[in-house]
């Protein structure tokens, strides 16, 4: 396969291998991110909500590698939505990251909470702030996270600069086919958070049988499932071995029949997160 980067709709090229910093080995985040840099990662995904922006800044500083060698994405949280709030949140992220620009900035969720009725106007004014940051050269690309097609439709109806990405939960057993197809039709790159699912996914009999068939780990099956469908995975890991394994995205190809089998698995490993619904706790889904 050999594709080492993805190209956004505005022409910006981003490394294919990305490292997600959410809960990056809580309490040892700078150390873990430093290990990821040494493993070869240059694309890091963070957010104000994650509490890892300062750790990422520390790890980059300690690496001695120039800032422009990295691609950094951050996101504004639910309480930071709105025109003025978004611009202030962006500035706070810059300060925590010790940088004067971001490579990509996203709206983390389309609704502050599922009962919020005026979300269309709120999303539109938040997006207007991101457009201004983009036009001012303070961020190289802007996008969305956890937006479903009806949420993205509202942005597209009220924007001058269209979103380049949409980060959604995506893995075998929860591949959100409608959202992926919609984004592909609109030229929006889908990025997968939780691309490995959870223990339930990695121990699923179908995943285990494919891992044996291809001579790889269950995690590699999940990552291949994403990249072969044009979805960029954002995995996280806390050990050097797993980091290096997740870097190697293109070492083998799944047969088309196996891709269809993975795409049509019964729902497995869903996080319980949905922008229009109250969070479902896993204990409640057993």
C-alpha positions in Angstrom: 0.0 0.0 0.0 2.7 2.5 1.0 0.7 5.7 1.5 2.4 7.5 4.4 0.1 10.6 4.5 -3.4 11.8 4.0 -4.2 15.0 2.0 -7.0 17.3 3.4 -9.4 19.0 1.1 -7.4 22.3 1.4 -4.3 20.6 0.2 -2.6 20.2 3.5 -0.7 16.9 3.9 -0.8 15.1 7.2 1.2 12.1 8.5 -0.8 8.9 8.2 0.4 7.7 11.6 -1.1 9.7 14.4 -0.9 9.4 18.2 -4.0 10.1 20.3 -3.2 11.6 23.7 -6.5 11.1 25.5 -5.7 9.4 28.8 -2.2 8.9 27.7 -1.0 6.9 30.6 -2.5 9.2 33.2 0.1 10.9 35.4 2.9 10.1 33.1 1.7 11.8 30.0 4.9 13.8 29.1 6.9 10.6 29.5 4.6 8.6 27.3 4.3 11.3 24.6 8.1 11.5 24.7 8.3 7.8 24.0 5.9 8.2 21.1 8.1 11.0 19.6 11.2 8.7 19.9 9.2 5.9 18.3 8.7 8.1 15.3 5.3 9.9 15.7 5.0 13.5 14.5 1.2 13.8 14.4 -0.3 14.3 17.9 -4.0 14.7 18.6 -5.0 16.5 21.8 -7.8 18.7 23.2 -8.5 21.2 26.0 -10.6 18.5 27.7 -7.8 15.9 27.6 -5.5 17.9 29.9 -2.5 16.7 27.8 -1.7 19.9 25.9 1.0 21.0 28.4 2.5 17.5 28.5 2.7 17.5 24.7 4.4 20.9 24.8 6.9 19.6 27.4 7.6 16.4 25.3 8.2 18.4 22.1 10.5 20.8 23.9 12.5 18.0 25.5 12.8 16.2 22.1 14.8 19.0 20.6 12.9 18.5 17.3 11.7 21.7 15.7 8.0 22.6 16.2 7.4 22.7 12.4 8.3 19.0 12.2 5.1 18.2 14.2 1.4 18.2 13.2 -0.6 19.2 16.2 -4.4 19.0 16.5 -6.4 20.4 19.4 -10.1 20.8 20.1 -12.4 23.2 22.0 -14.7 21.6 24.6 -18.5 21.8 25.0 -18.3 24.7 27.5 -16.0 26.6 25.1 -18.4 26.9 22.2 -19.7 30.2 20.9 -17.9 32.9 18.8 -15.9 34.7 21.6 -15.5 31.6 23.7 -14.0 29.7 20.8 -11.4 32.4 20.1 -10.4 32.6 23.8 -10.2 28.8 24.0 -7.9 28.7 21.0 -5.6 31.2 22.6 -5.5 29.2 25.8 -4.6 26.1 23.8 -1.8 28.0 22.1 -0.4 29.0 25.5 -0.6 25.5 27.0 1.1 24.1 23.8 3.7 26.9 23.8 3.2 27.5 20.1 2.0 30.5 18.0 -0.1 28.3 15.6 -2.0 25.0 15.4 -1.9 22.7 12.5 -5.6 21.8 13.0 -8.4 22.9 15.4 -11.7 21.2 15.9 -15.1 21.7 17.5 -15.1 18.7 19.9 -18.8 18.0 20.1 -21.8 19.5 18.2 -24.0 20.0 21.3 -23.1 21.1 24.8 -25.6 18.5 26.0 -28.3 16.4 24.3 -31.1 18.7 25.6 -29.6 21.8 24.0 -32.1 23.0 21.5 -30.3 26.0 19.9 -27.3 24.0 18.7 -27.5 25.0 15.0 -26.9 28.7 15.8 -24.2 27.8 18.4 -22.4 25.5 16.0 -22.5 28.2 13.2 -21.1 31.0 15.3 -18.4 28.7 16.8 -17.5 27.7 13.2 -17.3 31.4 12.2 -14.6 31.9 14.9 -12.6 29.0 13.5 -12.9 30.4 10.0 -11.4 33.7 11.2 -8.5 31.9 12.9 -7.9 30.0 9.7 -8.0 33.1 7.5 -5.6 34.8 9.9 -3.1 32.0 9.5 -3.3 30.9 13.1 -4.4 27.4 12.2 -3.7 25.5 9.0 -6.9 23.4 8.9 -10.2 23.4 10.8 -12.7 20.6 11.3 -15.1 18.8 13.5 -15.3 15.9 16.0 -18.4 13.7 16.8 -20.5 15.5 14.2 -23.1 13.3 12.5 -24.5 14.1 9.0 -27.3 16.4 10.2 -24.8 18.3 12.3 -22.3 18.7 9.4 -25.2 19.7 7.1 -25.8 22.8 9.3 -22.1 23.7 9.2 -22.0 23.4 5.4 -25.1 25.5 5.0 -23.5 28.3 7.1 -19.8 28.2 6.2 -17.3 29.9 3.9 -14.5 27.5 4.7 -15.7 23.8 4.8 -14.5 21.4 7.5 -11.5 19.2 6.4 -12.0 16.4 9.0 -14.6 14.8 11.2 -13.3 12.6 14.1 -15.8 9.9 15.1 -15.8 6.7 17.0 -14.9 4.1 14.4 -13.8 0.5 14.7 -15.0 -3.0 13.8 -18.4 -3.4 15.5 -19.1 0.3 15.4 -18.1 1.7 12.0 -20.9 4.3 11.5 -21.3 3.6 7.9 -23.8 6.4 7.2 -21.5 9.1 8.7 -18.5 7.8 6.9 -20.3 7.7 3.5 -21.6 11.2 4.1 -18.2 12.6 4.9 -16.6 10.9 1.9 -19.2 12.4 -0.4 -18.5 15.8 1.0 -14.7 15.5 0.8 -14.3 15.4 4.6 -11.6 13.0 5.9 -12.9 10.7 8.7 -10.6 10.2 11.6 -11.2 7.3 13.9 -11.1 7.8 17.6 -11.0 4.5 19.5 -10.0 2.7 16.3 -9.1 -0.5 18.3 -12.5 -0.5 20.0 -12.2 -2.0 23.5 -11.4 -5.4 25.0 -14.6 -6.7 23.6 -13.5 -5.9 20.1 -10.0 -7.2 20.4 -11.3 -10.5 21.8 -14.1 -10.9 19.3 -13.8 -14.4 17.6 -13.9 -12.8 14.1 -11.1 -10.4 15.0 -9.0 -13.3 16.6 -9.5 -15.5 13.6 -8.4 -12.8 11.2 -5.4 -12.0 13.3 -4.4 -15.7 13.1 -5.1 -15.8 9.3 -2.9 -12.8 8.6 -0.3 -13.5 11.2 -0.8 -10.1 13.0 -2.2 -8.8 16.2 -5.9 -8.1 16.7 -5.0 -4.4 16.9 -3.4 -4.5 13.4 -6.7 -6.0 12.0 -8.6 -3.0 13.4 -6.1 -0.4 12.0 -6.0 -2.1 8.6 -9.8 -2.0 8.6 -9.7 1.8 9.0 -7.0 2.7 6.5 -8.2 0.4 3.8 -11.5 2.2 4.0 -9.9 5.7 3.8 -10.3 6.4 7.5 -7.4 7.7 9.5 -7.0 5.9 12.8 -5.9 7.9 15.9 -4.7 5.1 18.2 -3.1 5.6 21.6 -0.6 3.3 23.3 1.5 3.4 26.4 4.3 0.9 25.6 7.1 1.4 23.0 6.2 -2.0 21.4 2.5 -1.0 20.8 3.6 2.4 19.6 5.8 1.0 17.0 3.2 -1.6 16.0 0.6 1.1 15.5 3.0 3.2 13.4 3.2 0.4 10.8 -0.1 0.9 9.0 0.6 -0.4 5.6 2.5 -3.7 6.1 -0.4 -5.9 4.8 -3.8 -5.8 3.2 -7.1 -7.3 4.2 -9.0 -9.2 1.5 -12.2 -7.5 0.5 -14.3 -10.3 1.8 -12.8 -9.8 5.2 -13.4 -6.1 5.1 -17.1 -6.7 4.5 -17.2 -9.2 7.3 -15.7 -6.6 9.7 -18.0 -3.9 8.4 -21.1 -6.0 9.1 -20.2 -7.3 12.6 -22.9 -7.0 15.2 -22.4 -3.9 17.3 -19.5 -4.5 19.6 -17.4 -2.2 21.8 -19.4 1.0 21.5 -18.2 3.6 24.0 -21.7 4.7 24.9 -21.0 8.2 23.6 -23.5 9.7 21.1 -23.9 13.5 20.5 -27.7 13.4 20.6 -28.1 11.0 23.5 -27.3 10.8 27.2 -24.1 8.9 27.7 -24.7 5.2 28.2 -22.3 3.7 30.7 -20.8 0.3 29.8 -22.1 -1.2 33.0 -25.6 -0.4 31.8 -25.0 -2.2 28.5 -24.0 -5.6 29.8 
